[in-house]
Amino acid sequence: MAAPTSPTAPAGRRHRTKPSDDFGVFDDARTYYTSEERHINKAGPRTRTYSQNSLLKQLERVGLKEPFRRGSHDVNAVTHNRRFLVDVDSTLESLQEQEDTDQNMQITIEDEGPKVLTLRTARSAGYNRFDVRGTYMLSNLLQELVLAKEYGRKQIVLDEARLNENPVNRLCRLIRDHFWEGLTRRIDASTIEICAQDPKDWTANPRPRIYVPPGAPEQYEFYKQVAKDRPELDLDVQLLSENITPHYVRDLNSKPGLLAVAMEKVKDKETGKESLKGVPFIVPGGRFNELYGWDSYMGALGLLIHDEVELAKSIVINFCFCIQHYGKILNATRSYYLLRSQPPFLTDLALRVYEKIKHEPDAKDFLRKALLAAIKEYHSVWMAEPRLDPVTGLSRYRPEGLGVPPETEANHFVHILTPYAEKHGMEFDEFVQAYNEEKVKEPELDEYFLHDRAVRESGHDTSYRLEKVCANLATIDLNSLLFKYEMDIGRTIRNVFDDKLIIPEEFCVGSLKPGTVETSAIWDRRAKRRKLAMDRYLWNEAEGMYFDYDTVKKEQCVYETCTTFWALWAGVATPKQAALMVQKGLPKFEALGGLVSGTEESRGEISLDRPNRQWDYPYGWAPQQILAWTGLVRYSFVEDAERLAYKWLFMVTKAFVDYNGVVVEKYDVTQPVDPHRVDAEYGNQGLDIKGVAKEGFAWVNASYIYGLQILNGHMRRALGTLTPYDTFVKAVEQMQERDLAELE
């Protein structure tokens, strides 16, 4: 729900225009609040607008009381759509003064105001009044007034339907019309000033900086010209080395910068000159400006449901650019992430996009490039040392790197590093520099940061499941994803490319030579080998679940993780294994608000010395829900998928209704009242709303609209009335009993 001057959102997206006499009650904010004619009251000559207390305050100033007119308070049901005449500034002031009692620019169930505010109706030209009641309507009023003010309106004619809108419909509408736009970025001359700034640049002289790969010389010249034409930016344009090594990346940490992503050639309509324009993508949350890995995939699932196919396609194009020029889909496109990837989802996203565009003339070329990029990534990243375990044939999150991860806050590793600084008789900062530059050798620290980098590559930073051991683990999540790669690549080569895919030189890696012909057979064999290895090392028949495998200790881990259900999403489980997982595994993870990341027993006791980790119990995350729902449906456990989806969506919807439209990164799925409050490291993204939420969080946005596709119509209606799952089930059972009784 970005303001009209949002610097990173592409112009002209999603804003629908209508004839002036056909106003849409639920138009997006830009359309709704920039239409002049919409906000002219046509009820009569009395066009003055009122705030809740504006007339009262005028009367108080002259020592009078407002005369009560029994007929002027509009309390009766009306057949027309009620609209209000509102003075934006004074009503906003009155609303905040009366209802926002904790003064945080939100109206929630925790505010202690009277929860009622009177507005004047438009049909009566402001003569009649109507009470807007309850947290939900008042918080929606706050949001609408903030938006109206952002779009420069002083007076508005406001539809009541925007205040009492079905919350499921409202959240879906906000995601579709506003949140995706608020999360959209492109990197080019129009945005480089903002995007090249790095809030994680802890160096003494932070400045905007971009690194361009040597394979994109036209981008290098483009950004050099931008820096020359706009010296006030102080933009530092650097050409990356062709040889990306741990030592090289470590040395870049003194000059961290943004990494270039895909661009397209465009012509200026006025001058006819050719230039470059950034290929758009979405970011996880509003504070980010760089491309992320699996966050982007999860968000794209929502984009595709909302027919934002071009934007989802652009994400695939950016992924392919990263593989072609940086060797992998990066954790994120900053220089300190050059050696680190994230959970791989490229084939699944590319195939989903292809299904939407396969009628287009270049669709096959798009899919071919994505498949070639995935094959290169598969061989050079996941099936190569150090990530490949040669004994089991399974893969691990095990990125290279040296020293302390520079993107973390300065005090993040104080408790780890201080004893070593004291051991060497050094000041803290002096020791960190000496350790990073390898002037001090500490093998134990090397081992600690090897696993820390692996945790971050896994996307599950952080969890007691992975702490101090992640780089040694053949995890169920990663190997499920790679099984899916193998199955997707084999099936696509067979069905789309007539069982023959030629590898061009730019995608060759390892033993692949230019002109090599890939067929489906070898990929089918790879998938079969991986499944056999996963059954041998990861599957536990007695527990009815998959577990991670420690390739150093050569033993199966005991931590119970929700990622076990990724095996269902990927299709690696047999029907018998799937049934066991639903029977034995699912009850361990199911909570009030959906699936919890891990079990409480596996996490262990929490204390001041052993605080909560955000990917452990009691927290639930959108990716875990989405993949589990999809996997359960795949194996025909539809009712289980519906139940879990309903619980998650109910929790998200209730927090949205009770807490001023909040949509956050993660939730405490065990809490019935305020699940958006998370007591773990990093806090929770999306909490700091000032009046109105602008972006939500990408994968929660996607999970919401994706989950609604899982629910049946009856469940969707119940969700809109905020019916708890247990209440819904009882109502359905009673209906079924009545139906049976009528048949007797």
Summary of the structure (lengths in Angstrom):
residues: 744
radius of gyration: 28.0
end to end distance: 54.6
largest distance: 91.1
contacts: 2438
relative contact order: 0.08
helix: 46%
strand: 11%
